[in-house]
Amino acid sequence: MTNFSSSKSRASPFRNRHGPQTGANHFAAVLTARTSELTTKENIMKSRRLNRISKTVLSGLVLIALLAFSSGSAFASTAADTTIRNTVAVNYDDTAGNAQPEVTASADVTVNLVAATPTLSEPVDQTTIQATAAIYSYTITSNANGPDTYDLSEFSLGETAGINSSSSLFSVASIDLGASTVAVNVTILANTPVDIVVPSDLDGTDNEVNGIAAGDTVIIGTDTFLVNSVTDNGGVGTSIINVTTITGAFTANAGDLINEQGIFDLTVTPGTVTDSTTDQTITVVINAQDTNAAAAVAADETITTVQVPNLSVDKEVSTDGGATFALTAVANPGDTLTYRITVTNAGTSDADSVLITDPTPQFTLYTAGTAKSATATGAGYGDATNTVLTDAADADGYDFNITTGDTSTYSVGTVTAGSSVLLFFQVTIN
């Protein structure tokens, strides 16, 4: 039998702590309290889930903010065509506390090309002669953060008054140069191949990374490297450029630019020299312009000196057997006259194919076997250092009455710059 009474009084589970209540009122109060308690627990769970979501989203927003902040200071050293991918992940539970599949979303940013003025070498000015071109070999180094094209052009060509119609010609009209950046610090030892990690570009099928391919020469800082191979992964992530240093051990730091260096030639061809009394000059100014930036122009000036031979000839006569010479003399019939012809090259280049032609003077007879040559300015006819010439057409270059009748002909050949050639011969006055 169930006993519904007791000698001890027990607190009812429905008792209101603020005082006794009737059964209906007690039930309503307890139901309200339990509902409030359950609502509070759900709110706590929801709050925790929201906190996790908020933290995840906040982390993503902070990362985006950091990227946005850092891009202002690092854009010039971040390779063009690099894909910056920011991915946010959201984790959550259902109302029963069961973990649900993670959801993600990504935003991609492709880094732009930042055009820059290239670096041009400055070849040493050259000296040439007429009809012989001067060839200037240039190196051009990119300073951009990605592949770029540079147009080559003649900005100006100036000539001195004694030469005209000179010209210049480039070996190529434009040149393409690649560029990237170091993604991970690396120490490079001299003559030791090493992999450099770089950002991938958008194309993973061309065996190049931002225009850099095997066989290229690249500059990192002030050091020169030969590219041995390229592992082109393309898309998001990194690729590999394997290099060997040419100039010595080097540490490449993340963010360092890797710029390709190319070569081209400029040929300057002298025009027609109209004044051979002095050297002439051709001044050429060239431009190498980034096709993506009108102001990104590198220039260089070359000065080509065109050296010219400058020959002069003096004719003197002696009546004392060739001891002394003068421009004029007085002599009697039957006297022997000794002529001295002096050809001097006062120019800065050699004179070639020099030919002296001197007909026998009227009223005289050529004295056979009297021709001599010398190289010492002011030499006398009897000097021991003179060379005796034969009248026949032979190896000494001199002949009489063979090439041209009654004429002394002397094929000198070359008269070098700053030197002289002398020819002597004798005649008798009729």
MORA-V507837 format. One record per helix or strand of 2 or more residues. SS is the DSSP state (helix for helix, strand for strand). FROM is the first residue (numbers start at 0). LEN is the number of residues. Records with the same first field share a line. If there is no record, write none. Layout:
BEGIN
SS = FROM-LEN / FROM-LEN
END
This chain:
BEGIN
helix = 22-55
strand = 82-8 / 102-8 / 118-2 / 125-4 / 133-8 / 147-12 / 162-2 / 166-4 / 173-4 / 178-4 / 185-3 / 193-6 / 216-4 / 222-9 / 237-8 / 249-3 / 256-13 / 271-2 / 279-11 / 296-11 / 310-8 / 335-10 / 350-9 / 363-3 / 371-3 / 386-2 / 397-3 / 406-9 / 419-10
END
